Amino acid sequence: MLGTHEATTEADRINGRRIIGWSLAWAATVLVATAVLASDTISGPAAWLVAAVCAAIGVGGLGAYRRYVAEADELTRQIQLEGIAFGFGLGVLVTLSWSLFEFAGAPVLNASTAGTVMIFGYIGGVLLATHRYR
Amino acid sequence: MKNRLRVLRAEHDLTQAQLASQLEVSRQTVNAIEVGKYDPSLPLAFKIAEVFSQKIEDIFDPA
């Protein structure tokens, strides 16, 4: 999905691996930070610092993704664009539509659900676009 | 958009991977252009024309 298959250029593969590295680092820090903050072992400025470190690593991942798209082969860029569009559209559609279902008694979604829907929408969009251009 | 890329590539005895390497794109991009699923950008179309020493309009047919 991020330039790791055989059909992409070497730059795509290197940048794809960079994103995976940042993503794994971000996921690991979120897990550790969640465990630490939820356990109430730290508070005040230290808690803010832990949250800020997570966000900073996330920004690093965002920068790596921006670089990947900027340097990508043009078809890869097109596929990523379609994936982003699908993910964003699905996220907006699901979250706004769900607010109506909440009036009808559906369970209330938290903010992270929108992000999760966007991520899965993005993955689905990239897979669909990759298949379309195969 | 129709094109003669596959024919030209065969005439020059190039594989998709070799042409992709010359054009600095992925093999998937070359394949998608050949089968008409993807229209290349103008810079890439110029590059393709340059590789085969042809005019863009002799390779790509917008009809």
N, CA and C atoms of all chains as a GROMACS GRO file, in nm:
protein
  591
    1MET      N    1   0.081  -0.121   0.000
    1MET     CA    2   0.000   0.000   0.000
    1MET      C    3   0.085   0.127   0.000
    2LEU      N    4   0.198   0.123   0.069
    2LEU     CA    5   0.283   0.242   0.074
    2LEU      C    6   0.415   0.215   0.003
    3GLY      N    7   0.405   0.168  -0.119
    3GLY     CA    8   0.525   0.151  -0.197
    3GLY      C    9   0.608   0.031  -0.159
    4THR      N   10   0.546  -0.068  -0.097
    4THR     CA   11   0.625  -0.183  -0.056
    4THR      C   12   0.612  -0.300  -0.153
    5HIS      N   13   0.523  -0.288  -0.254
    5HIS     CA   14   0.512  -0.398  -0.350
    5HIS      C   15   0.607  -0.377  -0.466
    6GLU      N   16   0.621  -0.479  -0.552
    6GLU     CA   17   0.726  -0.479  -0.654
    6GLU      C   18   0.708  -0.374  -0.763
    7ALA      N   19   0.587  -0.323  -0.780
    7ALA     CA   20   0.560  -0.239  -0.896
    7ALA      C   21   0.605  -0.094  -0.879
    8THR      N   22   0.647  -0.054  -0.761
    8THR     CA   23   0.677   0.086  -0.737
    8THR      C   24   0.824   0.117  -0.760
    9THR      N   25   0.857   0.246  -0.757
    9THR     CA   26   0.996   0.286  -0.777
    9THR      C   27   1.074   0.270  -0.646
   10GLU      N   28   1.206   0.280  -0.657
   10GLU     CA   29   1.292   0.266  -0.539
   10GLU      C   30   1.262   0.377  -0.438
   11ALA      N   31   1.240   0.500  -0.489
   11ALA     CA   32   1.208   0.613  -0.399
   11ALA      C   33   1.079   0.585  -0.322
   12ASP      N   34   0.979   0.528  -0.392
   12ASP     CA   35   0.853   0.494  -0.325
   12ASP      C   36   0.877   0.393  -0.213
   13ARG      N   37   0.961   0.295  -0.244
   13ARG     CA   38   0.987   0.190  -0.145
   13ARG      C   39   1.057   0.247  -0.021
   14ILE      N   40   1.158   0.332  -0.044
   14ILE     CA   41   1.232   0.391   0.069
   14ILE      C   42   1.138   0.479   0.152
   15ASN      N   43   1.063   0.566   0.083
   15ASN     CA   44   0.972   0.656   0.155
   15ASN      C   45   0.860   0.577   0.224
   16GLY      N   46   0.816   0.467   0.162
   16GLY     CA   47   0.714   0.383   0.224
   16GLY      C   48   0.764   0.321   0.353
   17ARG      N   49   0.888   0.274   0.349
   17ARG     CA   50   0.947   0.214   0.470
   17ARG      C   51   0.963   0.320   0.580
   18ARG      N   52   0.995   0.444   0.538
   18ARG     CA   53   1.009   0.554   0.634
   18ARG      C   54   0.877   0.579   0.706
   19ILE      N   55   0.767   0.578   0.630
   19ILE     CA   56   0.635   0.600   0.690
   19ILE      C   57   0.601   0.487   0.787
   20ILE      N   58   0.631   0.364   0.746
   20ILE     CA   59   0.601   0.249   0.833
   20ILE      C   60   0.679   0.263   0.965
   21GLY      N   61   0.804   0.306   0.956
   21GLY     CA   62   0.886   0.326   1.076
   21GLY      C   63   0.825   0.430   1.169
   22TRP      N   64   0.787   0.544   1.111
   22TRP     CA   65   0.725   0.650   1.191
   22TRP      C   66   0.593   0.602   1.251
   23SER      N   67   0.515   0.528   1.171
   23SER     CA   68   0.384   0.481   1.218
   23SER      C   69   0.398   0.385   1.334
   24LEU      N   70   0.496   0.294   1.323
   24LEU     CA   71   0.518   0.199   1.432
   24LEU      C   72   0.564   0.272   1.558
   25ALA      N   73   0.654   0.371   1.539
   25ALA     CA   74   0.701   0.449   1.654
   25ALA      C   75   0.585   0.523   1.720
   26TRP      N   76   0.500   0.581   1.637
   26TRP     CA   77   0.384   0.655   1.689
   26TRP      C   78   0.289   0.562   1.763
   27ALA      N   79   0.260   0.446   1.701
   27ALA     CA   80   0.168   0.350   1.764
   27ALA      C   81   0.224   0.304   1.899
   28ALA      N   82   0.356   0.278   1.904
   28ALA     CA   83   0.418   0.232   2.028
   28ALA      C   84   0.410   0.339   2.135
   29THR      N   85   0.438   0.466   2.097
   29THR     CA   86   0.434   0.572   2.198
   29THR      C   87   0.290   0.598   2.246
   30VAL      N   88   0.194   0.584   2.155
   30VAL     CA   89   0.054   0.603   2.197
   30VAL      C   90   0.014   0.494   2.297
   31LEU      N   91   0.055   0.370   2.269
   31LEU     CA   92   0.023   0.261   2.361
   31LEU      C   93   0.086   0.284   2.499
   32VAL      N   94   0.215   0.319   2.498
   32VAL     CA   95   0.286   0.340   2.625
   32VAL      C   96   0.227   0.461   2.698
   33ALA      N   97   0.204   0.570   2.624
   33ALA     CA   98   0.152   0.692   2.686
   33ALA      C   99   0.011   0.670   2.742
   34THR      N  100  -0.071   0.595   2.669
   34THR     CA  101  -0.206   0.566   2.717
   34THR      C  102  -0.200   0.488   2.848
   35ALA      N  103  -0.111   0.388   2.851
   35ALA     CA  104  -0.097   0.307   2.972
   35ALA      C  105  -0.048   0.392   3.089
   36VAL      N  106   0.052   0.477   3.062
   36VAL     CA  107   0.109   0.561   3.169
   36VAL      C  108   0.006   0.663   3.219
   37LEU      N  109  -0.060   0.733   3.124
   37LEU     CA  110  -0.154   0.838   3.163
   37LEU      C  111  -0.278   0.780   3.230
   38ALA      N  112  -0.323   0.663   3.182
   38ALA     CA  113  -0.443   0.601   3.240
   38ALA      C  114  -0.416   0.549   3.382
   39SER      N  115  -0.289   0.519   3.410
   39SER     CA  116  -0.257   0.464   3.543
   39SER      C  117  -0.244   0.573   3.649
   40ASP      N  118  -0.251   0.698   3.606
   40ASP     CA  119  -0.243   0.813   3.700
   40ASP      C  120  -0.111   0.817   3.777
   41THR      N  121  -0.005   0.757   3.719
   41THR     CA  122   0.124   0.762   3.788
   41THR      C  123   0.193   0.898   3.769
   42ILE      N  124   0.156   0.969   3.663
   42ILE     CA  125   0.210   1.104   3.645
   42ILE      C  126   0.095   1.201   3.620
   43SER      N  127   0.121   1.326   3.647
   43SER     CA  128   0.018   1.428   3.624
   43SER      C  129   0.086   1.563   3.601
   44GLY      N  130   0.007   1.665   3.572
   44GLY     CA  131   0.060   1.800   3.552
   44GLY      C  132   0.148   1.811   3.429
   45PRO      N  133   0.258   1.887   3.439
   45PRO     CA  134   0.345   1.910   3.323
   45PRO      C  135   0.400   1.781   3.263
   46ALA      N  136   0.429   1.682   3.347
   46ALA     CA  137   0.484   1.555   3.296
   46ALA      C  138   0.383   1.485   3.205
   47ALA      N  139   0.256   1.488   3.244
   47ALA     CA  140   0.152   1.425   3.162
   47ALA      C  141   0.138   1.498   3.028
   48TRP      N  142   0.145   1.632   3.035
   48TRP     CA  143   0.138   1.711   2.911
   48TRP      C  144   0.257   1.677   2.820
   49LEU      N  145   0.373   1.659   2.882
   49LEU     CA  146   0.494   1.628   2.805
   49LEU      C  147   0.480   1.493   2.734
   50VAL      N  148   0.426   1.394   2.806
   50VAL     CA  149   0.408   1.262   2.745
   50VAL      C  150   0.314   1.271   2.624
   51ALA      N  151   0.202   1.345   2.642
   51ALA     CA  152   0.107   1.360   2.531
   51ALA      C  153   0.172   1.436   2.414
   52ALA      N  154   0.253   1.536   2.447
   52ALA     CA  155   0.318   1.617   2.343
   52ALA      C  156   0.420   1.535   2.264
   53VAL      N  157   0.491   1.446   2.332
   53VAL     CA  158   0.589   1.360   2.262
   53VAL      C  159   0.517   1.273   2.160
   54CYS      N  160   0.401   1.218   2.200
   54CYS     CA  161   0.322   1.136   2.107
   54CYS      C  162   0.281   1.218   1.984
   55ALA      N  163   0.232   1.339   2.011
   55ALA     CA  164   0.187   1.424   1.900
   55ALA      C  165   0.304   1.459   1.809
   56ALA      N  166   0.421   1.485   1.868
   56ALA     CA  167   0.539   1.522   1.788
   56ALA      C  168   0.580   1.407   1.696
   57ILE      N  169   0.573   1.285   1.747
   57ILE     CA  170   0.608   1.169   1.663
   57ILE      C  171   0.504   1.153   1.552
   58GLY      N  172   0.378   1.182   1.585
   58GLY     CA  173   0.273   1.180   1.482
   58GLY      C  174   0.300   1.282   1.372
   59VAL      N  175   0.348   1.400   1.412
   59VAL     CA  176   0.381   1.504   1.312
   59VAL      C  177   0.496   1.456   1.223
   60GLY      N  178   0.591   1.385   1.284
   60GLY     CA  179   0.700   1.327   1.205
   60GLY      C  180   0.647   1.231   1.100
   61GLY      N  181   0.549   1.150   1.140
   61GLY     CA  182   0.487   1.056   1.045
   61GLY      C  183   0.415   1.129   0.934
   62LEU      N  184   0.349   1.238   0.971
   62LEU     CA  185   0.277   1.318   0.871
   62LEU      C  186   0.376   1.376   0.769
   63GLY      N  187   0.492   1.422   0.820
   63GLY     CA  188   0.595   1.476   0.731
   63GLY      C  189   0.648   1.368   0.637
   64ALA      N  190   0.664   1.246   0.690
   64ALA     CA  191   0.713   1.136   0.607
   64ALA      C  192   0.611   1.102   0.498
   65TYR      N  193   0.484   1.108   0.532
   65TYR     CA  194   0.379   1.079   0.432
   65TYR      C  195   0.376   1.188   0.324
   66ARG      N  196   0.390   1.314   0.369
   66ARG     CA  197   0.392   1.425   0.272
   66ARG      C  198   0.508   1.408   0.174
   67ARG      N  199   0.622   1.368   0.227
   67ARG     CA  200   0.739   1.347   0.141
   67ARG      C  201   0.715   1.231   0.045
   68TYR      N  202   0.653   1.125   0.097
   68TYR     CA  203   0.622   1.008   0.014
   68TYR      C  204   0.535   1.049  -0.105
   69VAL      N  205   0.430   1.126  -0.079
   69VAL     CA  206   0.339   1.168  -0.186
   69VAL      C  207   0.410   1.263  -0.283
   70ALA      N  208   0.488   1.354  -0.228
   70ALA     CA  209   0.556   1.454  -0.312
   70ALA      C  210   0.657   1.388  -0.407
   71GLU      N  211   0.724   1.283  -0.361
   71GLU     CA  212   0.829   1.220  -0.442
   71GLU      C  213   0.780   1.096  -0.516
   72ALA      N  214   0.651   1.064  -0.498
   72ALA     CA  215   0.601   0.938  -0.554
   72ALA      C  216   0.591   0.943  -0.706
   73ASP      N  217   0.600   0.827  -0.764
   73ASP     CA  218   0.567   0.804  -0.904
   73ASP      C  219   0.425   0.857  -0.927
   74GLU      N  220   0.396   0.912  -1.045
   74GLU     CA  221   0.268   0.984  -1.062
   74GLU      C  222   0.145   0.895  -1.049
   75LEU      N  223   0.155   0.768  -1.085
   75LEU     CA  224   0.039   0.679  -1.066
   75LEU      C  225   0.018   0.650  -0.918
   76THR      N  226   0.128   0.633  -0.846
   76THR     CA  227   0.118   0.611  -0.702
   76THR      C  228   0.050   0.731  -0.637
   77ARG      N  229   0.088   0.852  -0.683
   77ARG     CA  230   0.029   0.975  -0.629
   77ARG      C  231  -0.123   0.977  -0.657
   78GLN      N  232  -0.160   0.936  -0.776
   78GLN     CA  233  -0.302   0.931  -0.812
   78GLN      C  234  -0.377   0.831  -0.722
   79ILE      N  235  -0.315   0.716  -0.698
   79ILE     CA  236  -0.377   0.614  -0.614
   79ILE      C  237  -0.391   0.665  -0.471
   80GLN      N  238  -0.287   0.733  -0.421
   80GLN     CA  239  -0.295   0.789  -0.286
   80GLN      C  240  -0.404   0.895  -0.277
   81LEU      N  241  -0.415   0.979  -0.381
   81LEU     CA  242  -0.517   1.083  -0.383
   81LEU      C  243  -0.657   1.020  -0.374
   82GLU      N  244  -0.678   0.914  -0.451
   82GLU     CA  245  -0.809   0.848  -0.449
   82GLU      C  246  -0.836   0.784  -0.313
   83GLY      N  247  -0.731   0.728  -0.253
   83GLY     CA  248  -0.746   0.669  -0.120
   83GLY      C  249  -0.780   0.773  -0.015
   84ILE      N  250  -0.710   0.887  -0.020
   84ILE     CA  251  -0.736   0.995   0.076
   84ILE      C  252  -0.879   1.048   0.057
   85ALA      N  253  -0.918   1.069  -0.069
   85ALA     CA  254  -1.052   1.121  -0.098
   85ALA      C  255  -1.160   1.026  -0.046
   86PHE      N  256  -1.139   0.896  -0.070
   86PHE     CA  257  -1.237   0.798  -0.026
   86PHE      C  258  -1.243   0.793   0.127
   87GLY      N  259  -1.128   0.792   0.190
   87GLY     CA  260  -1.122   0.786   0.336
   87GLY      C  261  -1.185   0.908   0.400
   88PHE      N  262  -1.150   1.026   0.347
   88PHE     CA  263  -1.206   1.150   0.403
   88PHE      C  264  -1.357   1.155   0.383
   89GLY      N  265  -1.400   1.123   0.262
   89GLY     CA  266  -1.543   1.126   0.231
   89GLY      C  267  -1.621   1.028   0.317
   90LEU      N  268  -1.566   0.908   0.332
   90LEU     CA  269  -1.634   0.806   0.413
   90LEU      C  270  -1.640   0.850   0.559
   91GLY      N  271  -1.530   0.907   0.608
   91GLY     CA  272  -1.528   0.954   0.747
   91GLY      C  273  -1.632   1.060   0.773
   92VAL      N  274  -1.639   1.159   0.684
   92VAL     CA  275  -1.738   1.267   0.699
   92VAL      C  276  -1.879   1.210   0.689
   93LEU      N  277  -1.900   1.125   0.588
   93LEU     CA  278  -2.034   1.068   0.566
   93LEU      C  279  -2.080   0.987   0.686
   94VAL      N  280  -1.993   0.898   0.734
   94VAL     CA  281  -2.032   0.809   0.845
   94VAL      C  282  -2.056   0.889   0.973
   95THR      N  283  -1.964   0.980   1.004
   95THR     CA  284  -1.978   1.050   1.132
   95THR      C  285  -2.099   1.145   1.131
   96LEU      N  286  -2.120   1.214   1.019
   96LEU     CA  287  -2.235   1.305   1.015
   96LEU      C  288  -2.367   1.227   1.007
   97SER      N  289  -2.367   1.118   0.933
   97SER     CA  290  -2.488   1.037   0.924
   97SER      C  291  -2.519   0.972   1.059
   98TRP      N  292  -2.410   0.929   1.126
   98TRP     CA  293  -2.430   0.861   1.253
   98TRP      C  294  -2.495   0.953   1.357
   99SER      N  295  -2.466   1.082   1.347
   99SER     CA  296  -2.526   1.176   1.444
   99SER      C  297  -2.679   1.173   1.434
  100LEU      N  298  -2.730   1.143   1.316
  100LEU     CA  299  -2.876   1.130   1.300
  100LEU      C  300  -2.925   1.001   1.365
  101PHE      N  301  -2.845   0.894   1.346
  101PHE     CA  302  -2.883   0.766   1.408
  101PHE      C  303  -2.883   0.777   1.561
  102GLU      N  304  -2.794   0.865   1.613
  102GLU     CA  305  -2.789   0.883   1.759
  102GLU      C  306  -2.922   0.937   1.810
  103PHE      N  307  -2.984   1.025   1.731
  103PHE     CA  308  -3.117   1.076   1.770
  103PHE      C  309  -3.217   0.961   1.779
  104ALA      N  310  -3.194   0.861   1.695
  104ALA     CA  311  -3.288   0.748   1.691
  104ALA      C  312  -3.254   0.642   1.796
  105GLY      N  313  -3.149   0.669   1.874
  105GLY     CA  314  -3.116   0.577   1.983
  105GLY      C  315  -2.990   0.495   1.964
  106ALA      N  316  -2.915   0.520   1.855
  106ALA     CA  317  -2.790   0.446   1.835
  106ALA      C  318  -2.686   0.493   1.938
  107PRO      N  319  -2.589   0.405   1.969
  107PRO     CA  320  -2.486   0.446   2.068
  107PRO      C  321  -2.405   0.566   2.019
  108VAL      N  322  -2.365   0.651   2.114
  108VAL     CA  323  -2.288   0.772   2.081
  108VAL      C  324  -2.145   0.734   2.047
  109LEU      N  325  -2.096   0.784   1.932
  109LEU     CA  326  -1.958   0.756   1.892
  109LEU      C  327  -1.864   0.858   1.954
  110ASN      N  328  -1.742   0.813   1.988
  110ASN     CA  329  -1.644   0.911   2.035
  110ASN      C  330  -1.560   0.960   1.917
  111ALA      N  331  -1.478   1.061   1.943
  111ALA     CA  332  -1.405   1.129   1.835
  111ALA      C  333  -1.310   1.035   1.761
  112SER      N  334  -1.253   0.937   1.832
  112SER     CA  335  -1.156   0.849   1.768
  112SER      C  336  -1.220   0.759   1.662
  113THR      N  337  -1.352   0.742   1.672
  113THR     CA  338  -1.420   0.658   1.573
  113THR      C  339  -1.409   0.719   1.433
  114ALA      N  340  -1.423   0.851   1.425
  114ALA     CA  341  -1.413   0.918   1.294
  114ALA      C  342  -1.276   0.892   1.232
  115GLY      N  343  -1.172   0.902   1.316
  115GLY     CA  344  -1.036   0.875   1.267
  115GLY      C  345  -1.021   0.732   1.220
  116THR      N  346  -1.078   0.639   1.295
  116THR     CA  347  -1.069   0.498   1.258
  116THR      C  348  -1.140   0.472   1.125
  117VAL      N  349  -1.259   0.532   1.109
  117VAL     CA  350  -1.334   0.515   0.984
  117VAL      C  351  -1.253   0.572   0.868
  118MET      N  352  -1.189   0.688   0.888
  118MET     CA  353  -1.108   0.749   0.782
  118MET      C  354  -0.990   0.660   0.745
  119ILE      N  355  -0.926   0.602   0.845
  119ILE     CA  356  -0.810   0.516   0.818
  119ILE      C  357  -0.853   0.395   0.736
  120PHE      N  358  -0.962   0.330   0.777
  120PHE     CA  359  -1.007   0.212   0.702
  120PHE      C  360  -1.060   0.252   0.564
  121GLY      N  361  -1.123   0.369   0.557
  121GLY     CA  362  -1.169   0.419   0.427
  121GLY      C  363  -1.052   0.446   0.334
  122TYR      N  364  -0.945   0.503   0.390
  122TYR     CA  365  -0.823   0.529   0.312
  122TYR      C  366  -0.764   0.398   0.260
  123ILE      N  367  -0.753   0.300   0.349
  123ILE     CA  368  -0.696   0.170   0.308
  123ILE      C  369  -0.782   0.108   0.197
  124GLY      N  370  -0.915   0.110   0.217
  124GLY     CA  371  -1.005   0.055   0.115
  124GLY      C  372  -0.994   0.131  -0.016
  125GLY      N  373  -0.985   0.263  -0.008
  125GLY     CA  374  -0.973   0.345  -0.128
  125GLY      C  375  -0.846   0.318  -0.205
  126VAL      N  376  -0.735   0.302  -0.132
  126VAL     CA  377  -0.607   0.272  -0.198
  126VAL      C  378  -0.612   0.134  -0.265
  127LEU      N  379  -0.671   0.037  -0.196
  127LEU     CA  380  -0.681  -0.097  -0.254
  127LEU      C  381  -0.768  -0.096  -0.379
  128LEU      N  382  -0.880  -0.024  -0.374
  128LEU     CA  383  -0.968  -0.015  -0.491
  128LEU      C  384  -0.898   0.052  -0.609
  129ALA      N  385  -0.829   0.162  -0.580
  129ALA     CA  386  -0.759   0.235  -0.687
  129ALA      C  387  -0.646   0.151  -0.745
  130THR      N  388  -0.573   0.081  -0.658
  130THR     CA  389  -0.464  -0.005  -0.706
  130THR      C  390  -0.520  -0.112  -0.799
  131HIS      N  391  -0.632  -0.169  -0.761
  131HIS     CA  392  -0.695  -0.273  -0.845
  131HIS      C  393  -0.741  -0.213  -0.978
  132ARG      N  394  -0.796  -0.091  -0.973
  132ARG     CA  395  -0.848  -0.027  -1.094
  132ARG      C  396  -0.738  -0.003  -1.197
  133TYR      N  397  -0.619   0.035  -1.151
  133TYR     CA  398  -0.510   0.069  -1.244
  133TYR      C  399  -0.420  -0.050  -1.276
  134ARG      N  400  -0.457  -0.168  -1.224
  134ARG     CA  401  -0.372  -0.286  -1.248
  134ARG      C  402  -0.382  -0.330  -1.394
  135MET      N  403  -0.767   0.741  -2.337
  135MET     CA  404  -0.685   0.786  -2.450
  135MET      C  405  -0.606   0.666  -2.506
  136LYS      N  406  -0.621   0.644  -2.636
  136LYS     CA  407  -0.548   0.533  -2.699
  136LYS      C  408  -0.402   0.572  -2.718
  137ASN      N  409  -0.317   0.472  -2.724
  137ASN     CA  410  -0.175   0.500  -2.747
  137ASN      C  411  -0.106   0.381  -2.811
  138ARG      N  412   0.014   0.407  -2.863
  138ARG     CA  413   0.093   0.302  -2.931
  138ARG      C  414   0.211   0.258  -2.845
  139LEU      N  415   0.198   0.277  -2.717
  139LEU     CA  416   0.313   0.251  -2.629
  139LEU      C  417   0.358   0.105  -2.634
  140ARG      N  418   0.261   0.013  -2.629
  140ARG     CA  419   0.298  -0.130  -2.628
  140ARG      C  420   0.370  -0.167  -2.758
  141VAL      N  421   0.320  -0.114  -2.870
  141VAL     CA  422   0.382  -0.144  -3.001
  141VAL      C  423   0.524  -0.088  -3.006
  142LEU      N  424   0.537   0.037  -2.964
  142LEU     CA  425   0.670   0.100  -2.966
  142LEU      C  426   0.768   0.029  -2.874
  143ARG      N  427   0.717  -0.012  -2.758
  143ARG     CA  428   0.804  -0.083  -2.663
  143ARG      C  429   0.851  -0.215  -2.723
  144ALA      N  430   0.759  -0.284  -2.791
  144ALA     CA  431   0.796  -0.412  -2.854
  144ALA      C  432   0.897  -0.388  -2.966
  145GLU      N  433   0.876  -0.283  -3.044
  145GLU     CA  434   0.969  -0.251  -3.154
  145GLU      C  435   1.110  -0.222  -3.102
  146HIS      N  436   1.116  -0.162  -2.985
  146HIS     CA  437   1.246  -0.128  -2.926
  146HIS      C  438   1.298  -0.240  -2.834
  147ASP      N  439   1.225  -0.351  -2.832
  147ASP     CA  440   1.265  -0.468  -2.754
  147ASP      C  441   1.291  -0.434  -2.606
  148LEU      N  442   1.196  -0.360  -2.550
  148LEU     CA  443   1.207  -0.320  -2.410
  148LEU      C  444   1.100  -0.392  -2.327
  149THR      N  445   1.135  -0.430  -2.206
  149THR     CA  446   1.033  -0.482  -2.115
  149THR      C  447   0.967  -0.362  -2.046
  150GLN      N  448   0.853  -0.388  -1.983
  150GLN     CA  449   0.787  -0.278  -1.910
  150GLN      C  450   0.879  -0.224  -1.801
  151ALA      N  451   0.951  -0.314  -1.737
  151ALA     CA  452   1.040  -0.271  -1.628
  151ALA      C  453   1.153  -0.184  -1.681
  152GLN      N  454   1.208  -0.222  -1.797
  152GLN     CA  455   1.317  -0.142  -1.855
  152GLN      C  456   1.268  -0.003  -1.896
  153LEU      N  457   1.151   0.000  -1.959
  153LEU     CA  458   1.096   0.130  -1.998
  153LEU      C  459   1.065   0.215  -1.874
  154ALA      N  460   1.008   0.150  -1.773
  154ALA     CA  461   0.976   0.220  -1.648
  154ALA      C  462   1.102   0.282  -1.588
  155SER      N  463   1.210   0.206  -1.592
  155SER     CA  464   1.336   0.255  -1.537
  155SER      C  465   1.385   0.378  -1.614
  156GLN      N  466   1.374   0.373  -1.748
  156GLN     CA  467   1.415   0.488  -1.830
  156GLN      C  468   1.329   0.611  -1.802
  157LEU      N  469   1.201   0.586  -1.776
  157LEU     CA  470   1.106   0.696  -1.755
  157LEU      C  471   1.103   0.741  -1.608
  158GLU      N  472   1.171   0.664  -1.522
  158GLU     CA  473   1.172   0.690  -1.377
  158GLU      C  474   1.032   0.686  -1.318
  159VAL      N  475   0.955   0.587  -1.361
  159VAL     CA  476   0.823   0.561  -1.303
  159VAL      C  477   0.816   0.413  -1.269
  160SER      N  478   0.703   0.370  -1.212
  160SER     CA  479   0.689   0.229  -1.177
  160SER      C  480   0.646   0.147  -1.299
  161ARG      N  481   0.672   0.016  -1.293
  161ARG     CA  482   0.627  -0.072  -1.400
  161ARG      C  483   0.475  -0.069  -1.409
  162GLN      N  484   0.411  -0.055  -1.293
  162GLN     CA  485   0.264  -0.048  -1.289
  162GLN      C  486   0.214   0.072  -1.370
  163THR      N  487   0.287   0.182  -1.366
  163THR     CA  488   0.247   0.302  -1.441
  163THR      C  489   0.254   0.276  -1.591
  164VAL      N  490   0.364   0.213  -1.634
  164VAL     CA  491   0.379   0.180  -1.777
  164VAL      C  492   0.265   0.089  -1.820
  165ASN      N  493   0.236  -0.012  -1.740
  165ASN     CA  494   0.130  -0.106  -1.775
  165ASN      C  495  -0.007  -0.035  -1.782
  166ALA      N  496  -0.034   0.052  -1.683
  166ALA     CA  497  -0.164   0.122  -1.680
  166ALA      C  498  -0.180   0.213  -1.802
  167ILE      N  499  -0.069   0.274  -1.846
  167ILE     CA  500  -0.076   0.360  -1.967
  167ILE      C  501  -0.100   0.272  -2.089
  168GLU      N  502  -0.028   0.161  -2.099
  168GLU     CA  503  -0.041   0.073  -2.215
  168GLU      C  504  -0.183   0.021  -2.234
  169VAL      N  505  -0.247  -0.015  -2.124
  169VAL     CA  506  -0.382  -0.072  -2.135
  169VAL      C  507  -0.489   0.037  -2.136
  170GLY      N  508  -0.447   0.163  -2.132
  170GLY     CA  509  -0.542   0.274  -2.142
  170GLY      C  510  -0.618   0.305  -2.015
  171LYS      N  511  -0.569   0.253  -1.901
  171LYS     CA  512  -0.639   0.281  -1.775
  171LYS      C  513  -0.591   0.411  -1.710
  172TYR      N  514  -0.476   0.459  -1.754
  172TYR     CA  515  -0.420   0.580  -1.694
  172TYR      C  516  -0.359   0.667  -1.804
  173ASP      N  517  -0.395   0.795  -1.802
  173ASP     CA  518  -0.337   0.891  -1.897
  173ASP      C  519  -0.219   0.960  -1.830
  174PRO      N  520  -0.102   0.957  -1.893
  174PRO     CA  521   0.015   1.017  -1.828
  174PRO      C  522   0.006   1.169  -1.821
  175SER      N  523   0.083   1.225  -1.729
  175SER     CA  524   0.093   1.371  -1.722
  175SER      C  525   0.166   1.420  -1.846
  176LEU      N  526   0.159   1.549  -1.872
  176LEU     CA  527   0.227   1.605  -1.989
  176LEU      C  528   0.380   1.583  -1.983
  177PRO      N  529   0.444   1.608  -1.865
  177PRO     CA  530   0.589   1.583  -1.860
  177PRO      C  531   0.624   1.437  -1.891
  178LEU      N  532   0.542   1.344  -1.840
  178LEU     CA  533   0.571   1.203  -1.867
  178LEU      C  534   0.547   1.170  -2.014
  179ALA      N  535   0.444   1.229  -2.072
  179ALA     CA  536   0.417   1.206  -2.215
  179ALA      C  537   0.536   1.257  -2.299
  180PHE      N  538   0.591   1.371  -2.262
  180PHE     CA  539   0.710   1.424  -2.333
  180PHE      C  540   0.828   1.329  -2.318
  181LYS      N  541   0.844   1.274  -2.198
  181LYS     CA  542   0.954   1.181  -2.172
  181LYS      C  543   0.941   1.057  -2.259
  182ILE      N  544   0.816   1.006  -2.267
  182ILE     CA  545   0.790   0.887  -2.349
  182ILE      C  546   0.823   0.917  -2.496
  183ALA      N  547   0.779   1.034  -2.540
  183ALA     CA  548   0.806   1.074  -2.680
  183ALA      C  549   0.955   1.082  -2.705
  184GLU      N  550   1.028   1.133  -2.606
  184GLU     CA  551   1.173   1.148  -2.619
  184GLU      C  552   1.242   1.011  -2.626
  185VAL      N  553   1.198   0.918  -2.542
  185VAL     CA  554   1.257   0.784  -2.542
  185VAL      C  555   1.244   0.718  -2.678
  186PHE      N  556   1.128   0.736  -2.742
  186PHE     CA  557   1.103   0.670  -2.870
  186PHE      C  558   1.129   0.763  -2.990
  187SER      N  559   1.182   0.882  -2.963
  187SER     CA  560   1.213   0.979  -3.069
  187SER      C  561   1.092   1.002  -3.161
  188GLN      N  562   0.979   1.023  -3.098
  188GLN     CA  563   0.855   1.047  -3.174
  188GLN      C  564   0.787   1.172  -3.119
  189LYS      N  565   0.689   1.222  -3.194
  189LYS     CA  566   0.608   1.332  -3.142
  189LYS      C  567   0.499   1.272  -3.051
  190ILE      N  568   0.457   1.352  -2.953
  190ILE     CA  569   0.353   1.304  -2.861
  190ILE      C  570   0.229   1.260  -2.938
  191GLU      N  571   0.190   1.340  -3.037
  191GLU     CA  572   0.066   1.308  -3.111
  191GLU      C  573   0.080   1.182  -3.197
  192ASP      N  574   0.205   1.140  -3.220
  192ASP     CA  575   0.224   1.014  -3.294
  192ASP      C  576   0.215   0.892  -3.201
  193ILE      N  577   0.218   0.918  -3.072
  193ILE     CA  578   0.208   0.807  -2.975
  193ILE      C  579   0.069   0.802  -2.912
  194PHE      N  580   0.018   0.920  -2.877
  194PHE     CA  581  -0.111   0.926  -2.808
  194PHE      C  582  -0.219   0.981  -2.901
  195ASP      N  583  -0.334   0.917  -2.893
  195ASP     CA  584  -0.448   0.959  -2.976
  195ASP      C  585  -0.564   0.991  -2.883
  196PRO      N  586  -0.600   1.118  -2.872
  196PRO     CA  587  -0.707   1.156  -2.778
  196PRO      C  588  -0.846   1.109  -2.821
  197ALA      N  589  -0.860   1.065  -2.944
  197ALA     CA  590  -0.993   1.022  -2.994
  197ALA      C  591  -1.041   0.898  -2.921
   0.00000   0.00000   0.00000
